[in-house]
């Protein structure tokens, strides 16, 4: 059995609004253009805020100088804003002690990932499937399929652990994986939660109140 973790809002957290929404506001973009920012942030293999700004300015037709400035501000902010969710390090350590292999599949961009890389340094050798490296992002099933192929794993032998039903749980269920829904933000998952309770969406195998509650037996 392989534990396949989401990272953002499952193991680490940040401000209440994601980087795409924040950058859209900083650039003064309308809602339509703001929606285009999320895949750009998460799927661009950014080496620096300047590199990312060039991609955004070209794709959205916005001023490059201002985009460089705002991307730099947000990038620097994200380097310090991320924090580890209570119990996350201990949960991963329990799986390691139980001999359960871990892998990571996440919609994430470089500055936010940096916190995970530093804090979960013992996981450096675990397979990591990151949207900004692979040019894919959840809930695209191709992202999950690429991870399964690289892992050489049958879906039934993988447990997806994530906080977002739409991005983490439903695609994994559809591919035949087992799932653990970490429902620590029920207010953000209200629609999905209602659908699951009404049996209009398939139920995860396990639902937890917090990542701190995750134990090896949940994967058996």
Order of alpha helices (4+ residues) and beta strands (2+ residues): beta-beta-alpha-alpha-alpha-alpha-beta-alpha-beta-alpha-beta-alpha-alpha-beta-alpha-beta-alpha-beta
